[in-house]
């Protein structure tokens, strides 16, 4: 059975609520009209199967979106010529802004003596550990031997308990 990503729960809930309403309507129509109970049950089962297919399609689209975002982040970081700086990145505690987007403070430590910039890939994960969004944040012109700060913000609203991890970082 395929696990539905957190951000698709609302869509899945609406689809399933529609299926339940259809089942109720079909059962009422079957019991009150000329339709036999077995015909009503058959139509209800068909409605539920259709709703299940819609939920599965929504989950598939969500997985494709996360994979696409991960590939885009990887591409962006691959284009930057620099050094691995993952150990120089500290993420704060994720929270939700007023628009429902997940945000997390990003702190970078420039151990070089000259000013450097950083590109940091942040993966947002749901409480099941599944990646639900991927973003790249840049922290530009951090003075030598200094710390710089930025904020990673999800590309869409996320609900539930969200965590963040540094997937990759480049100093350039």
C-alpha positions as CSV (number, residue, x, y, z in Angstrom):
1,X,0.0,0.0,0.0
2,X,1.4,3.4,-0.9
3,X,1.8,6.0,1.8
4,X,0.1,9.3,1.1
5,X,2.4,12.3,1.7
6,X,1.3,14.7,4.4
7,X,0.5,17.6,2.0
8,X,-1.9,15.3,0.1
9,X,-4.0,14.5,3.2
10,X,-6.4,17.4,2.6
11,X,-7.0,16.4,-1.0
12,X,-7.4,12.8,0.0
13,X,-9.8,13.7,2.7
14,X,-12.0,15.8,0.3
15,X,-12.0,12.9,-2.2
16,X,-12.9,10.3,0.5
17,X,-15.6,12.6,2.0
18,X,-17.1,12.9,-1.5
19,X,-17.0,9.1,-1.8
20,X,-18.7,8.7,1.6
21,X,-21.4,11.2,0.5
22,X,-21.9,9.2,-2.8
23,X,-22.2,6.0,-0.9
24,X,-24.8,7.5,1.5
25,X,-26.7,8.9,-1.5
26,X,-26.6,5.6,-3.4
27,X,-27.7,3.6,-0.3
28,X,-30.6,6.0,0.3
29,X,-31.6,5.9,-3.3
30,X,-31.3,2.1,-3.4
31,X,-33.4,1.7,-0.2
32,X,-36.0,4.2,-1.2
33,X,-36.3,3.6,-4.9
34,X,-36.8,0.7,-7.3
35,X,-33.1,-0.3,-7.0
36,X,-32.3,-3.5,-5.1
37,X,-30.0,-3.3,-2.2
38,X,-27.4,-5.3,-4.1
39,X,-27.5,-2.8,-7.0
40,X,-27.0,0.1,-4.5
41,X,-24.1,-1.7,-2.8
42,X,-22.5,-2.3,-6.2
43,X,-22.8,1.4,-7.1
44,X,-21.4,2.3,-3.7
45,X,-18.5,0.0,-4.2
46,X,-17.8,1.5,-7.6
47,X,-17.8,5.0,-6.1
48,X,-15.4,4.0,-3.4
49,X,-13.1,2.3,-5.9
50,X,-13.2,5.5,-8.0
51,X,-12.3,7.6,-4.9
52,X,-9.4,5.3,-4.1
53,X,-8.1,5.7,-7.6
54,X,-8.2,9.5,-7.2
55,X,-6.3,9.3,-3.9
56,X,-3.7,7.1,-5.5
57,X,-3.3,9.5,-8.4
58,X,-2.9,12.4,-5.9
59,X,-0.2,10.5,-4.0
60,X,1.6,9.8,-7.2
61,X,1.5,13.4,-8.3
62,X,2.9,14.4,-4.8
63,X,5.8,12.0,-5.1
64,X,6.6,13.3,-8.6
65,X,6.6,16.9,-7.3
66,X,9.1,16.1,-4.5
67,X,11.3,14.1,-6.9
68,X,11.2,17.0,-9.3
69,X,12.1,19.5,-6.5
70,X,15.0,17.3,-5.4
71,X,16.3,17.0,-8.9
72,X,16.1,20.8,-9.4
73,X,18.0,21.4,-6.1
74,X,20.6,18.9,-7.1
75,X,21.0,20.6,-10.5
76,X,21.4,24.0,-8.9
77,X,24.0,22.9,-6.4
78,X,25.9,20.9,-9.1
79,X,26.3,24.1,-11.1
80,X,28.1,25.8,-8.2
81,X,31.8,25.3,-8.0
82,X,32.8,25.3,-4.4
83,X,33.5,23.1,-1.4
84,X,31.3,20.8,0.6
85,X,30.0,22.9,3.6
86,X,27.4,20.7,5.1
87,X,29.2,20.6,8.4
88,X,29.2,24.5,8.5
89,X,25.4,24.6,8.5
90,X,23.1,24.7,11.5
91,X,19.3,24.6,11.2
92,X,17.0,26.0,13.8
93,X,13.6,24.7,14.8
94,X,11.1,24.6,12.0
95,X,7.9,26.6,12.5
96,X,4.9,27.7,10.4
97,X,4.6,31.3,9.1
98,X,1.2,33.2,8.9
99,X,0.6,31.8,5.4
100,X,1.0,28.1,6.5
101,X,4.5,27.7,5.0
102,X,7.2,25.9,6.9
103,X,10.2,28.1,7.7
104,X,13.5,27.2,9.4
105,X,16.4,29.5,10.3
106,X,19.7,28.6,8.6
107,X,23.0,29.6,10.1
108,X,26.3,29.1,8.2
109,X,29.8,29.4,9.6
110,X,32.4,30.8,7.2
111,X,35.7,29.3,8.5
112,X,37.6,30.9,5.5
113,X,39.4,34.2,6.0
114,X,37.7,35.8,3.0
115,X,34.0,36.5,2.3
116,X,32.1,33.5,1.0
117,X,28.6,32.6,-0.1
118,X,26.7,29.4,0.7
119,X,24.0,27.4,-1.0
120,X,22.1,25.1,1.3
121,X,19.6,22.4,0.3
122,X,17.0,21.9,3.0
123,X,14.6,18.9,3.0
124,X,11.4,19.3,4.9
125,X,10.0,16.0,6.3
126,X,6.7,15.0,7.8
127,X,6.3,13.1,11.0
128,X,6.6,9.8,9.1
129,X,10.1,10.8,7.9
130,X,9.0,11.3,4.3
131,X,10.4,14.3,2.4
132,X,7.5,16.6,1.5
133,X,9.4,19.6,0.2
134,X,12.9,20.6,-0.9
135,X,14.3,24.1,-1.1
136,X,17.7,25.7,-1.7
137,X,18.5,28.8,0.3
138,X,21.5,31.0,-0.4
139,X,23.4,33.1,2.2
140,X,25.5,35.6,0.3
141,X,28.7,37.4,1.2
142,X,29.4,36.0,4.7
143,X,32.5,37.8,6.0
144,X,35.6,35.8,6.7
145,X,35.6,34.0,10.1
146,X,31.9,35.0,10.6
147,X,28.5,33.5,10.7
148,X,25.7,34.3,8.3
149,X,21.9,33.8,8.5
150,X,19.1,33.0,6.2
151,X,15.7,31.4,6.2
152,X,14.5,28.3,4.3
153,X,10.8,28.5,3.4
154,X,8.7,25.7,1.9
155,X,7.3,26.2,-1.5
156,X,3.8,25.3,-0.4
157,X,1.8,25.0,2.8
158,X,2.7,22.1,5.0
159,X,0.7,20.7,7.9
160,X,1.5,18.5,10.9
161,X,4.8,18.1,12.6
162,X,7.5,19.2,10.1
163,X,11.3,18.6,10.6
164,X,14.1,19.9,8.5
165,X,17.5,18.5,7.5
166,X,20.5,19.8,5.7
167,X,20.8,17.6,2.6
168,X,23.7,19.3,1.0
169,X,25.6,22.6,1.3
170,X,28.2,24.3,-0.9
171,X,30.5,27.2,0.1
172,X,31.7,29.3,-2.8
